[in-house]
Amino acid sequence: MAQEDDELTRARGELARDLVILRIENGNPSLRVIERHAPAGRSLSASAVSEVLNGKRLPGLDFLMALVQTLIAHGNGGRPVPRRDPRLDAWRARWRDLQLLQSTGRSRAPDRRRPATAEPAVEAARIPDGLSRPTIRPSIPSPLL
């Protein structure tokens, strides 16, 4: 059980780190700016965003999608990001895998790809505060056999 808890803690920390990278790549908006620019009908309180960015809690799917939409929109000059935007797909898959890990203690073939942020196939680059950006690979659906 301790190993399962460690794996969940590590996975939650990786999600938080990737969200911090996404935030930095999109202009590093303050928590208050994120709160003010949340999608209509979705609350992103500064304290809740802080907890998620620090890996203290696993967000719900709606919260995660609203946070990612807000960060991407900030980097795109404030243009809204639709719920079905393909840039959100990898984040949905990450959330699903974390939920599975949390509920069962193990993951079935998790999607370990990092969510695409700004541009697909971007090589790792140095980011302030010693963070390094993961290599991004586009999600290409496999043909049905």
C-alpha positions in Angstrom: 0.0 0.0 0.0 2.9 2.4 0.8 4.3 1.9 -2.7 0.9 2.7 -4.2 0.7 5.9 -2.1 4.2 6.8 -3.2 3.2 6.2 -6.9 0.1 8.4 -6.5 2.1 11.1 -4.8 4.7 11.0 -7.5 2.2 11.1 -10.3 0.3 14.0 -8.6 3.6 15.8 -8.3 4.4 15.3 -12.0 1.0 16.7 -12.9 1.6 19.7 -10.7 5.1 20.2 -12.3 3.7 20.0 -15.8 1.0 22.5 -14.9 3.7 24.9 -13.6 5.5 24.5 -16.9 2.3 25.2 -18.8 1.8 28.3 -16.6 5.3 29.5 -17.3 5.0 28.8 -21.0 1.9 30.9 -21.2 3.2 34.1 -19.5 3.2 32.9 -15.8 -0.1 34.6 -14.9 -0.6 35.3 -11.2 -3.1 33.2 -9.2 -5.4 36.2 -9.1 -5.3 36.6 -12.9 -6.0 32.9 -13.3 -9.0 33.3 -10.9 -10.4 36.3 -12.8 -10.0 34.7 -16.2 -11.5 31.3 -15.5 -14.0 30.1 -18.1 -17.6 31.2 -17.6 -19.4 29.2 -14.9 -16.2 27.7 -13.5 -14.6 28.9 -10.3 -10.8 28.7 -10.0 -10.1 30.2 -6.6 -6.5 31.3 -6.1 -6.1 29.0 -3.1 -7.4 25.9 -5.0 -5.2 26.6 -7.9 -2.2 27.0 -5.6 -3.0 23.6 -4.0 -3.1 21.9 -7.4 0.1 23.7 -8.7 1.9 22.6 -5.5 0.8 19.0 -5.8 -1.2 19.0 -2.6 -4.4 17.7 -4.2 -5.6 16.0 -7.3 -8.2 18.3 -9.0 -11.5 17.2 -10.5 -11.7 16.9 -14.2 -13.7 20.1 -14.7 -11.3 22.1 -12.5 -8.2 20.7 -14.4 -9.7 21.5 -17.8 -10.7 25.0 -16.7 -7.2 25.6 -15.4 -5.6 24.4 -18.5 -8.0 26.3 -20.7 -7.3 29.5 -18.7 -3.5 29.1 -18.9 -3.6 28.4 -22.7 -5.9 31.3 -23.3 -3.6 33.6 -21.3 -0.8 32.6 -23.6 -3.0 33.2 -26.6 -3.8 36.8 -25.8 -6.9 36.0 -23.8 -8.7 34.1 -26.7 -11.0 31.5 -25.1 -10.1 27.8 -25.5 -13.1 25.6 -26.4 -13.7 22.5 -24.2 -13.1 20.2 -27.2 -9.7 21.8 -28.2 -7.3 19.0 -29.0 -4.7 20.5 -26.7 -6.8 19.4 -23.8 -6.9 15.7 -24.8 -3.6 14.7 -23.2 -4.6 16.5 -20.0 -7.9 14.5 -19.9 -5.9 11.3 -20.4 -3.5 12.2 -17.5 -6.5 13.0 -15.2 -8.1 9.6 -16.1 -4.9 7.7 -15.4 -4.5 9.5 -12.0 -8.1 8.8 -11.1 -7.5 5.1 -12.0 -4.3 5.1 -9.9 -6.1 6.7 -7.0 -9.1 4.4 -7.1 -7.3 1.1 -7.7 -3.8 1.7 -6.5 -2.4 0.8 -9.9 -2.8 2.0 -13.5 -3.6 0.1 -16.6 -1.1 1.1 -19.2 -1.1 4.8 -18.3 -0.6 7.4 -21.0 2.8 8.7 -19.9 3.0 11.3 -22.6 3.2 14.8 -21.4 0.3 17.1 -22.5 1.0 19.1 -25.6 1.3 22.8 -24.6 2.2 25.3 -27.1 3.8 23.4 -30.0 4.0 19.6 -30.7 7.5 18.0 -31.0 9.3 20.7 -29.0 12.6 19.6 -27.6 13.4 20.0 -23.9 14.5 23.6 -23.0 15.6 25.2 -19.8 13.0 27.1 -17.9 13.5 29.5 -15.0 13.9 28.1 -11.4 15.7 25.0 -12.6 12.7 23.3 -14.3 13.2 21.6 -17.6 10.4 21.2 -20.1 9.6 17.6 -21.1 9.8 16.5 -24.7 6.4 16.9 -26.2 5.1 14.4 -28.7 1.9 14.9 -30.6 -0.9 12.4 -29.9 -1.5 10.5 -33.1 -4.5 8.2 -32.9 -3.7 4.6 -34.0 -5.9 3.3 -36.8 -8.5 0.8 -35.9 -7.6 -2.7 -36.9 
